[in-house]
Amino acid sequence: MVTTSSFQLTDRNLILTGYIEPNKPRIGRQVAEILKVPFVDMEERIQDRMGEGIETLRDTFGERHLKTVEDELMEEMILHRRSVLRINGSILAHSDYLPRLQQTGPVICLVARLDAILQKMHLTLGARYHNPAERGVELGKLRREWAIRKHENINELDATDLNEEMMISAIIDLWQHLAIERI
C-alpha cells in the first residue's frame, strides 16, 4: 500500500474518471481520504449549483444551459491543486478544458469488462435492473463516460478483478507514478 508521505513529492491533482459501477464517487472519496487531500466531484458541484442532477437539468433547461454551467465549473476545477477531482468522462471528452486540466495532474480512467459492470449494476440497482429503461440509462452513462478513452494521455486502469481496497491502492500507485514522472 502507498504511504501518504510519498504524496508530499508533488502538488499534482489526481483526476479520476470512468465507470465501473453506478456509485462512482465513493472510490474517489476514499482515495482522497487516504491521501488526506480534498475531494471535488464535478457532478455534485453541478447539482449544488443548480439544485438538480445532470439528467434532470438537461431535460429541464436543455444542453446549452448545462454546457454553460459545466464550463463555469471546469474553470474552477482547473484551479485546484493537491486534490482528487472526479469529473465525468462525458464532460471531459466534450470539453476544451481537457488539455489544461491534464497540466494539473494525470487523468485516470477506471474501466472494467462489460460483464463485470452489468453484474455490479444488477447488485446496485436491484429490481430496477430488470427494467429495460433503467438499465438503458445506466448503459448510456457508461458509453458517455468511456468516450474520454479516445483522447490522448488518458491512463486506463482495469478494475475488473480488483476488490475495492486493491482498486484504491492501484489508483494511488498509478497516480504517484504518473505525477512524479512529470516533476
N, C-alpha and C positions, 0 to 999 in steps of 0.2 A: 504494500500500500504506500501511496505517496505521502510524504510529510509536508506540512504547511510551511516549514522553514525554507524549503526549496522554492516556494512561491515568492519569497522576497526577492528573488533574482530578477523579477520583471513586474512591470505595471500593466502588462498586456491584458486585454479582455479575453474572455472565453465566450465566443458567440456560438450558441447551441441552437440547432435547428433539426428538422427531420421529424419522422413519425414512426413510432414503434408501438404505440398504444394510444387509446383515447385520452388518458390522463397525462398529458405531455409535461406540464410544468413541474411535477413532483421531482423528477430526476434532476432538473436544473437547480431547484431549491436545495436539494441535498448536496449537490456538488458545491454550491455557494457556501453552504453551512460548513462543510469540511474545510474549504479554503478560507473561511472567515472573511468573505467579501460580500458586497451587496448582490442581490438577485433582482434583475429587472426583466419583467415579462411584457413584451410588446402588446400581446393580446389583452392582458389585464390593464395596461395603460390606456388602450383604446376604450375598453369598457368603462374604466374610471372616468375618462374624459367625456364620453358620450352617454353613459348610463345604460348601454345596451351591448350585447355581444356583436361580433363582426357580422354574422349572417343576418341578424335582425336589422342592423344598421344598413347593410347592403340592400335588403328588401324595402326598408322604410325610406331611406334617403338617396339611394342609388350609388352606383360605383364611383362616380365623380366625387361625391361628398366624402365617401370613405377614403378615397385616394388622397384627398386634401388632408384629412386627419392623420393618415399614415405618414404622409410627407412631413408634417409638423413634428410628429413623434420620432421619425427617423433622424431628423436634425438633432433632437435631444439625445437619442441613443448614441450618436457618433461622439458626443461629448463625454460619455462615461469612460472611466479608466478603472482598472483593477476590479472588474465586475464580471459576473456571469450574466450575459444577455441572452434571453430566449426570444428569438424572432422567427415567426412562421416562414417557412421556405417559400411560400407563395408570395409573401411580401418582399422577401429578399430577391427572388427570381425576377420580379417585375419592377425592380427599383433601380434608379440611377445611383443609389447610395451604396450599393454593394462594394465597389472598389474603395470608397472612403472608409467604410466600416471595416473592411479587411485590413486596413492600415492600423486599426486599433487592436487587432488580435485575430487569430485564426478562426475560421468558421468550421465547426464540426457538425456534420450531418449524420444523425443517427438513422440507420437503415436496418431492415430485417427482412427475412424471407416472407413472402405474402402469406403462406400458410400459418406462420407464427403470429403474424399480425391479426389474421382472421380469428385465431384461437383466443388471443387477448381481447379482441373486440367482443367475442362471444361471452367471455367471462365478465368483462366490464359492463356491457350493455344488457346482459341477461336476456329477458324475454323480448326486449326491443330489438335484439339482434335478428330475430326471426321476421321482423317487419322489413320488407324489401326497401321501403323508403328510408328507414333509419339506417340500415346497412349501407344503402347507396350514398347517403350523406357522408358517412364515415369514410367510405372508399373514395369519394370525391375529394375529401380533405387530404387523403393520402396522395392522390395524384397531384393536387396543387402543392402540397408540401414537398414532394420529391422533385418538382420542377427545377429546384435550385441545383440539382445534381449535374445539370448540363453546363454549368458555369465553371470557369477556371478557378483553381485554388480552393476548391471545396473538398474538405477532408472527410471521407466517409468512415464511419465506424459501424461495423456489422455487429448488432447487438442480439442477433437471433439466439445464440446459445449461451448468452450471459445472464446470470441472475442479477438482481438489482445492485448488489454490492460490487460484483465484478464489473458491471457496466460503469458504475460511478468511478471506480478505480481506473478503468481503461480510458474514460473520458479525461480524467485528470492527467494521467500519464501522457496521453497523446497531446493534450493541450500544452503541457510543460515542454515536451519535446519540440513542438512546433513554435511555441513562444520564445524559448531560449535560442532556438535556431536562428531567429530573426534579430536577436540582440546584437 
